[in-house]
Amino acid sequence: MERANTLCQDGENTGGVLAHLERLEAQVNKSYKTSEELQRAQAEESALGARIQDLRRLRDKLRAEVKQRQARVKVSSASVEPDQTVEISEQDVLERQREDMKAILRAYRFTGISGKVTSRGICICICTAFEGNLLDSYFVDLVIQKPLRIHHHSIPVFIPLEKIAAEYLETDIQHFLFSLSQYLNAYAGRKYQADRLQSDSAALLTGPLQRNALCNLLSFTYKVDLGRQSFPFCARLLYKDLTATLPTEATVTCQGVEASSALWEEQRATHETLFCTKPLHLVFASFTRDGENLDLSLVS
């Protein structure tokens, strides 16, 4: 019995010693890892400190170089005559204007505005169109200098080119091109409608089409057959807005006994509305196509 107790006690003592040794070994390993991490953190801190010092030295060096360059520029500027300084500045401005003009023309290429560089500056071409039909083209030859000026052009005399140039050419070249394009396209659209009326609907006209050069005032007489009656009309179209292709005022009248007819009055009012809302040649195409039944859907 005593021997067994002794063995048991020895076993317990042996197990206690081994556990204690394992705990000591774990503490040593933990302490070793902590020491490694501390050394690694210290090394990283030292490297960052060295990096910071390098960056500070580089900063100081760059500051010194900037100050030296500023001093040299100041000395060289003082040695240049005032007239020469102004000349260089104006040359830079003109060069920037040339580059800006090239960029604008590239942006407007798909709107019918194109151009090419010339020895004097830029030659701009404006192509007009109406309802997908390509019409006439016009050019403006610009001289890039102070101030910008127009050297040659093919713009019709009744287009207010001088007014547009005075307002926008020097201050906003994009607005100048856009405004000029609006006037030209509107004029081309009005002229196109008048030409189509004369060529396609001559059978409905009872007299010559009268128009001015700008095609913003049209006057004509025509007749429309409704059932067994033929209604004669006299129309006067006024385009107050020179950038528009539709009239701002349409006046339709008639002389004769038909003027007292309720049917004639209805047709007259309908025609005035049509002329102000649809292209001229399309309105007359409706008269020809429908004959007795006027296509009132065009009014909508």
HELIX and SHEET records of a PDB file:
HELIX    1   1 GLU A    2  SER A   79  1                                  78    
HELIX    2   2 PRO A   82  ALA A  107  1                                  26    
HELIX    3   3 ARG A  109  THR A  111  5                                   3    
HELIX    4   4 LEU A  161  ILE A  164  1                                   4    
HELIX    5   5 ALA A  165  LEU A  169  3                                   5    
HELIX    6   6 ILE A  173  ASP A  200  1                                  28    
HELIX    7   7 VAL A  257  SER A  260  5                                   4    
HELIX    8   8 ALA A  262  THR A  277  1                                  16    
HELIX    9   9 LEU A  280  ASP A  290  1                                  11    
HELIX   10  10 LEU A  296  VAL A  299  5                                   4    
SHEET    1   A 4 ILE A 113  VAL A 117  0                                        
SHEET    2   A 4 GLY A 121  PHE A 130 -1                                        
SHEET    3   A 4 ASN A 133  VAL A 143 -1                                        
SHEET    4   A 4 ARG A 149  HIS A 153 -1                                        
SHEET    1   B 4 GLN A 210  ARG A 211  0                                        
SHEET    2   B 4 LEU A 217  LEU A 226 -1                                        
SHEET    3   B 4 GLN A 229  LEU A 238 -1                                        
SHEET    4   B 4 GLU A 249  THR A 253 -1                                        
END                                                                             
